[in-house]
Amino acid sequence: MKILGIGNAIVDVICKVDENFINQNSLTKGTMKLIFDDKEFQSMLSNLDIEKTISGGSVANSIVGLSQLGNKVGFIGKVSDDKLGIKYEEGLRTENVEYFYTKKKEELPTGTCLILVTPDSERTMCTFLGTAGKINESDFSTDVIKQSEMIFLEGYLWDEGEPKRAFEKAINSANKVTMSMSDQFCVDRHKPHFLDLVKNKLDITFANEQEMMSLIDAKNFNEVIEFGKNLKKMIVITRGEKGAISIFGNEVAENDVKKNLNIKDLTGAGDLFAAGFLHGYLHNKSMMECLDKGREMSSKVIQQIGARLQV
């Protein structure tokens, strides 16, 4: 198997909202807020018109993208044996992703992410992790880890206790490890752990500019470039309208964004960028070719609604 993803198994519920809804619910546009109370989550959802429901989760979206590019892929993520859990598993199977998790009835329901798309196409997320955030080391076997060329982890899932131990078990058994920082709030919450991972455990790190600057407390982007050059491991940074950059030792590659796109929804842009980049990497392409494939995939997904490419 080319690559195995381990991440939050989340069902995405996509809704279009106006700016007032974001302000009224004290949300920060463009970020992800964790909601720990199912009643609060259901209350917010009850006031909205649902545009689309789809199996999601950051790394799962990347893995589906890699499958669509013809790679043999797998995914591990925790769901409950409920309606959304069944829907989630079916969604992965439809995309030719091998699902290495046996669902059972859990105390908490399958995780759900409310994706609020404002008229400027920006997405703000409210996530009720449910059982997804309870993944533990007994939920998977190291055999499947060892049989993969690479594992792909997501920062969203990194938390103290059981998920952290599950990640450590996976990292210790893996041939190569890549991880997405996921969100600036994740970086700020786990900064010492994330910095240790980037420096000592990860072969490739994906982050956006804000996440990487926050991680190393950089005052400007030149400090990020210097950090990357000294790291001797690959870091890949998306920079919004400035494009993307990858750094591996003294090798630095950079590309810009595609212009004049009909942008409908930025959900999944980073996830599909990672899919394209990793596809190139796994097929021994140059860093520039990897960046270009990432740009191609992210450009496609932002011209549709939802984080999975409709092919």
N, C-alpha and C positions, 0 to 999 in steps of 0.2 A: 504494500500500500504506500502511495506517495506521501500522504499527510493525514494525520488524525487530529481533529479539533476537540478540545475539551472546554466547555463553556456553559453559560446559562441557556437552558432550554426554555425559551420564552415565546409565547404566542403574541404577535404584534397586532394591536387593534389601532387602525389608522383613522383619524378624524380630522377634518378641516375645522379650524377655529379662527376667530378674529383676535386682534391684539388685546382687546378688553378681557377675554377669557384668561389669557396668560397673567395679566395684572391682577385680576380679581382673585385668582387662586394663588397669588404670591409666588409665581414660578419665575425662574430666570431663563429667559429665552435662549435656546441653543444648548441647554445643558440637560442632564438627567437627574431627576429627583427620585430617591427611594421612598416608597410609601410602605409602612409596616402594618397598617391597619386595613384589613380587607374591606371593612364597612366604609372607610373613607374613600378607598379606591372605587368601590361600586357606586358610591354617591356621586363622585365626579363623572363616572362613566354614564350614569343615568341621564345626565343633562345633554348628552352629545349624540349626534347622528354618526353612525359608524360607516366609514367609506369602504373599508376593506379589513378582513381578518386573515392573517397569514402566519405560518410558522416562522419564528425569528430567533433573535439572539445574535450578538455581534459576530462571534467566531463561526457560528452555524451559517450565517449569511455568507461569510468568506468561503467556507467549505463547499456550500452549494455552488458558488461562483467557480471554484476550482473544478467541481464535478462537471459543470456546464462546459468547461474548457477541455474536458476529456480525461481528467485525472482520476485515478482510483483513490477514493477518499472515504473517511469514516468520521463519526462524531460520537462523543460521550456527553450526555447532559441529562439531568434528573427531572423526570416528570412524574405526576401521579397517574394512577389508573382511573382517569375521569374523562369527560367529553373532550376537553382541550388537550389532554395528554394523548388520547387516541388520535386526534386531529394532527397533533405535532408529529407523531411517529409516521403517520400516513404521508404528511408533507415531505419529510426527508426521503422516504422510500420512492416517492414520485420523482425526486431529483437524483436518484441513483446514489444516494449517500447511505453507506452501511451504518446502521445505528447500533452501537455496542452498549445498550442499556436495556435491562429487563424491567419494565414498569410494574409497580404494585400500588396498592391503595396506601396513600401517605396521609399523615395528619393534616398537612397543608395542601392546598390545591396546586395544580400546574401554574407556573409563573406567567404573568401577563404584563405586557408593556403597552401603555397608552401613548401613542405617537401623535402629538398635536402639531399639525402643519398650518402655519400662518400664511397669509397672502404673499409674503416675500419668499416662500418656499423653505424657510428655516423650520427645523423640527425641534420641538421641546418634548422630552420624554418623562413620563411618570411610570415608575416600575414597581409592581408588587411581585417580588421574587418568588413568593410561595415556596414550593419545595425545591425549586432550582438552586437556591442559595444554600441548600443543606447537603450538597454533594459531599461524600466522604470517601476515604480510601478503600472501603469495602465495595464501593459501587462499580469498580472496574478492575480488570486483571492487568498485570504488567506485561503479559504475553503480547497483547494487542499493541501496547506501546513499543515494545522491542521490534515488532514486525513492521513498524512504520519508519519511513525515511526521516520523518520530522513530526513533531507535535506542535500544535498551535494553541496557545492559552490566551485567555482574556483577563485583563485587569479587573473588570467588573466582578469577577468571581473570587478575587483574592481577598479573603477576610480571615480574621483570627479564628483559630479552632479547626473544625473539620475540613472546610474547603482548603485551607492553607496546607494541612497535612496531605490532602489528596494531591495538591499541586506538587508538593515536594516528592511524593512517591512517583508521580509521573515524570518529573524532571530527572530524578535519579536513574530512571530506567530508559530514558530516551536517547536516541542517536543524535538528534539535533533538536534544539528548542527555539521556538519563536513566540513572541507574545505582543499583544496590543495593550498599550497603556489605558485605552478605553475612554477615559474621561478625566478632566482636571481634578474633579472632586476625589476620584479614586487616588490620583497621584498625591494630592495633599494629605489624604487620610493615611496613606501607607508609604510615605516618602522614603524612610530608611530602608524598608523592605524592598521597594521597587528599585532603589538605587543599587542595593546589593545584587538583586537579580540581573539588572542591566550590566553591571560590572563583572559579575562572576558566573552567572548561570545561563544567560541567554545568548544564542548565536545571532539572532536578529531581533531587534526591537522596533515596533511600529508606534509612532506617536504623532500628534499634531504639534505645531510650533509652541502653543501655550503650555501643553503638557510637558514638553521637554525642557522648556525654560523654567517652569515651576520645579521640575524634578531636580535640576542642578542649581536652582536659584540664580539663573543667568540674568545679567543686566541687558544684554543685547544678543542678537543671533550669532555674532562672531564667536561668542563664548561657547555656544552650542557646537559650532563647527570644530573648534579647538578640542572640546571634550570628546567629540566623535573621533577625531584623528588620533587622539591618545588612547582611546578605548581598545583598539585592535579587534573590535567586534562590530558587526554591521548595525547601523541605525538608519531607519527610513522615516523621514519627517514630511508630513503634508503641511502645506502653508497657505491653504485657501486659494485666493486669487493669485498668489505668487508662485503657485505650482508645487513641486515636490523636490526633495533632495535626499540622496543616499550617501552615506559616509562609511568607508571601510578602510581604516588606516589613512594613508595619504590619498587614497582614491576617492574623489568626490564627483558625483554625477548630479546634474540638476536639469529639470525640464519645466516648461510652463504649462498653463492650463489651456484647454481647447476653448476657442472663442465662439460667440454667437450660438450658444446652445439654447434649446427651448427647455429651460429648467422648470420642473414641476414639483420636485420634492428632493431635498438633500439627504433623506434617510438612506443609510447604507452606502454613502459615497466612500467613506473610509474603509468599510468592510470589503467593498468590491475592488477598491484600489489595492488593498492587501492581497486579495485573491489574484489579481493580475500580476502583481509584483512577484508573489510566491510561485506562480505558474512559470514565469520566466526563470526564476532562481532554480527551481527544481529541474528545469530543462537546460541548465548551464548557459543561460543567456548572459550578456554583459549587463552591468548595472543600469546603463542607459536604456537598453532594451526592456529590462524589468520595469523601470519607471514608466516607459511608454505604454507597456501593457497594462500597468496599473491605471494610468490616465485613461486609456481606452475603455476599460471596464467601468470606472467611476463615472465617466462622461455618459455612458449608456444608461446607467441606473438612475441618474438624477433627471433624466428626461421622461421618467415614468413615475407612477405612484407606487411606493413600497420599496423594500430593500432587497428584493430578489429579482433578477433579470427575467423578463418574460421572453423566452426564446421559442 
